[in-house]
Amino acid sequence: MKIAFTAPMKPLDHPVPSGDRTMGRLIVKALELAGHEVTVASRFRSWRKDGGEDIQAGVHGQALEEADRIADDWQRTGYRPDLFLTYHLYHKAPDWIGPVLADRFDLPYAIVEASRAPKRRTGDWAYGFAAADAALARADAVAALHNADAECLGAVVPQDRLSVLLPFVDAAPFQDAGAVPKPLAAPPLKLLAVGMMREGDKTRSYEVLADALSRLRDLPWQLTIIGDGPNRDPVLARFPPERITWLGALEAQDLPTQYALHDLLVWPAIREAFGLVFLEAQASGIGVIAGDTFGVPDIVRNGETGLLSPEGDAEAFAANLKRVIADPALVDRLGQAARRHIADHHSLAAGSVRLDSFLRSALKNHSRRGKF
């Protein structure tokens, strides 16, 4: 089918790399793998850092102008999609374009990845919250990327239109890198952390990791850090320099080799929706030590492909690290299981099948609208 696509949180060609941008690109790639024709209808970004009705009302007006532009272009060229798909909306990044075009052209409207925080119903983000809720109400199908978001969305999206679409990754380059023979895990364990060094939750994750490792100074480990950003100096200062290697920010094509060279990915995942790094690491054949946050337990099998601890609990995180450092054979078992897990459940092919089924449910639900 012909699919018109937009990503109000962050356009696919946004210059700043992020998990959100990567997931959006993966969705398009999976749809094309399923045989669909995807056209980016708009690069309009509704996300704003600051709230307030005046700011959001202004963005709303710009979005409606963009919707008019798209509609005029479709009518001029004769293009008519079979479905309008929006990736990632919430109170800071509502979708005012998809619902307007879906109504104007009588199209099925679907949303992949939506989150809802009822506390934003009032206050500076009330305007955006109401807009996001309106889009959810209009949608013929809504997919959360993890169960925690699905529970919150259930208050406004009927169960017959709501599903969980587990995230996926283009596993091939990571599997290829992981297939290169390497020695079994042995002291000192080669740990890897991958994350941007920006203010907020990313820095907090680094702080928890540093706290956990500080409790294990007498044990054999080495840490490689991949990432960069405005908080680089304070982040790196938290780790003993003789036990870390900082590689800075790497290009995406260089990551598979780095994953495969290490024994474990270690990342506390403070407030992370799910974390693509966990999919990439497991696809590369290494296990995960992580925080039990939002969608992380949906993609990391605790005790099988990784070890999870309560979010932000440095002591519990350290206990899991201590466990694997004392048992390198466990490290190898986690890695082997992780590789199988991604191949079976979170590959691009698996995501393509799930997405295709999801969009067909949107078509079916839309066809029923006129019958009631």
N, C-alpha and C positions, 0 to 999 in steps of 0.2 A: 504494500500500500504506500501511498504518498503521505509523508509525515512532515508537517511544519513544526519546527523546533525552536524553542527559546530557553534561555537560562538567566532569569532576572537577578540571581545572586552574583554570578560571575560568567561573562561570555566565554565561549570555548577558546577564543584567541586572546584572552586577557594576558598581559605580559608577565604577571606575577604567578609563578608556578604554585599550585596548591592541590590538595587532595580533591577539593570540590571541582576544580577545572579538569583534573585528570578523570574523575568519575563521569563528568559530563561527556568527555571525549569517548570514554569507554562505552557509554550508552549508545552514542551514535554509531560507533564501530560494531557493536553487537546487533543493532537494528539492521545495519547494512549486511551483516553476515546472515541475517534471517531473510534477506532478499528485499528489504524495504528501501524506498528512496527517501532520504532525509534531506530536507532543505532548511537551512537556518533562516527562519522568518525574520528574526530581529536580533540585533546585538545590544538592544537597549538594556541598561543596567538600572534596576530600581533600587538596589541596595544603597543605603546611606548609613554612615557611621552614627550620625546624630538624629534623634527623633524630634517630635514636635509637629503639631498639626499643620503649621504653615509650610514647613519643609516637605512633609509628605503630600500635602495637597498640591504643592508645586510639581512634585514628581508625578503625581497622578495625572495632572494636566498634560505633562510632556508625554506620558505613556499613551494617553488617548490620541494625541497628535500622531504618535508613531503607529498606532493601530489604524488610523485613517490613512496614513501613507501606505501601509501594507495592503489595506483593502483596495485602495485605488490601483496599486500595482498589480494585484491579483486580477482585478476586473479588466485592466488594460491588456494583460498578457494572456488571460484565459486560464491562469493557473488556479486549480482548486484542490487542496489537499484532502485526503480521506480522514485525517485526524490531526488535531493540534495537540502537541505534547510540550509540557513545561517541566523543566528540571529544576528542582530545589526552590521552594518558596517558603517564606515565613514572615513574621511581622516586620523585619528589617528589609525584606525583599519580596514584597507582594507581586502578584501577577495581575496587572490591569489590562494586559494586551490579549492574552489567550481567551479569557471569557468573552470579551467584546467580539473578537473575530469568530469564535465558535458560535455565538448567537447570530451574528450577522450573516454567516454562511451556512448555518445549521450543521455544524460539524461536531463530531464526538470530541470531547475535551478530556485529556488525561494528565495527571500530575505524578511524576516520579520524585520522590524525596520531598516530604513536607514535614515540618515540625510545628508544634503548637505549645505555647507557654501561656496558660490562662492568666497568669499574673500580669501579662501585658495588655489585658483587656482595658485597663485604665492607665492613665499616665501618658508619658511622652510618646509611647508607641501605640496608643489606642487606635489611631487612624489606620496604621498599617496592619494592626491585628485584625480589625474589622474587614479590611480589604482581603487579607489572606483567608479569613473565614468565608468570605463571599465566593472566592475562587474555589475553595474546597467544596462548598455547597453546590456550585455549578458543575463540578467535575463528574464525568461519567465513570471514572475509575481513579483511585488514588493509591499509590504504593509508597509505603514507608520502607526505609532501608534497614530498619531493625525493629524489634518488638517493642522497645520502650517508646519509640515515637508512635507506633501503631496504637498503643494504649491511650495516649493523649489525643490522637486524632479520632478515636472512636466516639468521642463526645459530639462530633459534628458531622462525621462521615458514616453513613449507614454501613453495616457490616457487609452487605452484598456488593458494595463498591470499594471496600477497603481490603488491602492485602499487604503482605510483607514481601518485598523483592530483595532477597539477600544480595549484597554487593558481590562483585566479581572482578577479575583482573585478567589482562592478556598474559596468561601464565607462560607462554612459550619461551620468551627470552630468559625468564627466571629459572624455568625448568632446565633449559639448556646449560645455563651457568652452573646449576646445582648438580648436573649430571657428570661434571668433571670430577674424577676421583680426588679425594683429599684424605688426610690422616684422620683417624678417629679422634674424638674430642679428648683432650688431655690437659692437665694443668700447665701453664695458666690458661683458663678459659678465655677465648677471644669473644668479647662482648661487643655488640654494635648498637648504637642509638642513632636514629634518623629523625630529625625534626628541625623546623625553622626556629630561629632564635629571635622571636618577636615577643613583645609584651603580652602579658595575660597567661592563658592556659599553657602555651608552649613553654614559656619560661618556668611556670610552676611545675610542669612535668620534669624539666631538667633539675629543678630544685629537689624534688622528691627522689629522683634517681641519685643525685649527689649525696643526699642524706642517707639513702639506703647503702650506697657503696662505702660511705665513711664508716659504717658499722662493720665492714668486712675488710679493713685494711690489712689484717693479718692473714688473709686468704689469697690464693693465687688467681688473679684475674688481670686482664688488660682491656681497656675500653677504647673503641674507635667511635668518633663522633662525626656524623655527616650533617651539615646544616650551617646556616649563617643567618645574619640579620642584625638589627640595631642593638640587640642585647648580647651580642657575642662576647664581649669582654667580661661582663659580670657572670655570664653563664659559665664560660671556661674557667673562670677564677674559682669556681666551686669544686673543681676536680683537681686531684693531685697531678701536676704536670708530668711526672715521671711514669704515670700509669695510663695516660691517654694519648691517642693520636687524633688530631683534628684535621679532617680532610676538606673542610669548608663545604660549600654547596657544589654538588656534582650534577652533571647533565644526566637526564633520565637514562640514557643508554649505558651509562657507566655504573648504575646501581646494581644490576644483577650480579656482576662479578664480585662486588663488595659484599653483598649478602652472602654469597656462596663461600667466601673466604673465612667467614666467621662461624662461631658455634651457636650463638643465640642472639636474637633481637631483644633488647631490654628497653621498655618504654612504659612509663606510668599512665599515659593516656588520660590526663586530666581533662574532663569535659569533652572528650572526643566522641564524635558520632559513632565511628567504628574504626577508622584508621586504615588507609590503604597500605601503609607500611606493613601491617600484620599479614595482609594477603600476599604481598610481594615476598616477604621473608619466608613465609611458609611454602610458597611456590618454589623458592630457591632451596628448600630442604633444610631449613633451620627452624627450631622451635622458638617459642616466645615466652618471655616473662613480662607480664603486663598488669595494668590496673583493670579491675572488673567494672568497666565504665560503659553505660549505654549499650551500643551494639557490639562491643568487643566480644562478649561471650557468645554472640551469634556466629562469629567467624573463627574464634579460637576455642578449641575444645579443651576445657580445663582438665588437666591430668592426662590428656592424650596428645595434644599438639602444643601445649603450653601450660604454664602455671599462672593463675590469676590471683590477685589479692585485692582487698577493698580499695576503692579509689582514694588516693592521697595518703595511704597508710604506709609510711616509709619502713616501719618496723616489719610489717608483714611482707612487704616487697623484698626486704633484705633477707627474711627467712626463706623465701623461695629461691633467691639467689644462692644462699648458703647451701640449700638442698642440692642444687644442680652442680655447684662447685665441688661438693663432696662426692658426687656420683656422676662422673663423665659419661658412663654408659646410658644413664637416663637422658642426657643431652642428645645422644645419637638416636635414641628411641623416639624422642619428641620430634626430631628433625625428619625422620623417616615417615612418621605418621602425618606430619604436617604436609609433606609433599603429596602424599596420597589424598589427603583431605581436600586440598585445593584442586587437584586434578578431578576429583569426583564431584565436587559441589560448587566450586567458585571459579571455574574457568570461563573464558570468554564464550565458549560454546554453550556452557550451562546457562550463563546469563542471557545469551541470545534466545534460547528456548523459553526462559521465564518471561523475558520482555515481550516476546511475540504473543504468548498466552495472555499476558496482562493487557496488551493493546486490543486483542480480540474480545476480551471481556468488556472493554470500554465501548467497542462498536456495538456489542450486544445490548449493553445497558442503554446506550443512546437510542437504539432502535425501539426500545420499550417506552421511551419518554412520550411519544405521541399516542400511546395506547391508553394512557391514564388521564 
